[in-house]
Amino acid sequence: MEVGAEAQGYVYHFYVVAIGRARCLDEEIAELTGLLTGRKVYSREEGSIIKALRESNLSIEKLVAQASMELLEKAMPELILALKLVAEGSAAHDSSRLD
C-alpha cells in the first residue's frame, strides 16, 4: 500500500506491508474482531471474519475505529509498532525543522 501526503512543500510516501503472525493479515483482523466482540473468529475458515463483522453490525473500518489502542496493539503488534515508528520519525523530522 502506498500513501502519499504533502506538507510544507515536501512530499512523503509511505509504503506499508502488513502481515500477520503466519503471513496473513486476516489472522490479526480475526483476533481483533474476537477481542472487540467477544466472539471466537477463525481466520482460516472462509468468510468467518465477514460473518462475525456482519453479525456485530461492523465493517473493518468501524472495527478499527472502535478498538482501543490497547486492543490494536494486542491484535496487531507488528503493524502498530511500525506505524508508531513512522509517527515518531515524522515528529522528529518536524521538530528538527523548527530549530
C-alpha positions in Angstrom: 0.0 0.0 0.0 1.3 3.4 -0.8 0.1 6.5 0.9 1.2 10.0 -0.2 0.9 13.3 1.6 2.2 16.8 1.0 3.2 19.1 3.9 5.0 22.3 3.7 6.4 21.7 0.3 7.6 18.1 1.0 6.0 15.0 -0.5 6.0 12.0 1.7 5.3 8.4 0.5 4.7 5.6 3.0 4.9 2.0 1.8 3.4 -0.5 4.2 3.3 -4.2 4.0 1.0 -5.7 6.7 1.3 -9.4 7.5 0.1 -11.5 10.4 1.9 -14.0 12.5 1.7 -16.6 9.8 1.9 -14.1 6.9 -1.8 -13.3 6.8 -3.4 -10.1 8.0 -6.7 -12.0 8.3 -5.3 -13.6 11.5 -4.9 -10.2 13.1 -8.3 -9.0 11.9 -9.9 -12.2 13.3 -8.1 -11.7 16.6 -9.2 -8.0 16.8 -12.8 -9.0 15.9 -12.8 -11.6 18.7 -11.3 -9.2 21.2 -13.8 -6.4 20.4 -16.9 -8.6 20.0 -16.2 -11.5 22.4 -16.8 -14.0 19.5 -14.4 -16.7 18.5 -13.4 -16.0 14.9 -11.2 -18.4 12.9 -9.3 -16.7 10.2 -8.7 -19.9 8.2 -12.5 -20.5 7.7 -13.5 -18.7 4.5 -16.0 -15.9 5.3 -15.8 -16.3 9.1 -14.4 -12.7 9.6 -17.0 -11.1 7.4 -19.8 -13.2 9.0 -18.7 -12.1 12.5 -18.4 -8.5 11.5 -21.9 -8.5 9.9 -23.4 -10.2 12.9 -21.9 -7.4 15.0 -23.0 -4.7 12.6 -19.4 -3.7 11.9 -17.2 -3.1 8.9 -13.4 -3.5 9.2 -13.2 0.3 9.3 -15.6 0.5 12.2 -13.9 -2.3 13.9 -10.5 -0.5 13.9 -12.1 2.8 14.8 -13.9 1.4 17.8 -10.9 -0.6 19.1 -8.8 0.9 21.8 -5.0 1.3 21.2 -4.5 -1.5 23.8 -6.6 -3.9 21.7 -5.0 -2.8 18.5 -1.5 -3.4 20.0 -2.6 -6.9 21.3 -4.1 -8.0 17.9 -1.6 -6.3 15.5 1.6 -5.7 17.5 4.0 -5.5 14.5 1.8 -3.2 12.4 1.1 -0.8 15.3 4.8 -0.7 16.1 5.7 0.1 12.5 3.1 2.9 12.5 4.4 4.3 15.8 8.0 4.3 14.4 6.8 6.2 11.3 5.0 8.7 13.5 8.0 9.2 15.8 10.3 9.7 12.8 7.8 12.2 11.3 7.6 14.1 14.6 11.4 14.2 15.0 11.7 15.4 11.4 9.1 18.2 12.1 10.8 19.3 15.3 14.2 19.4 13.7 12.9 21.8 11.1 11.8 24.2 13.8 15.3 24.6 15.1 
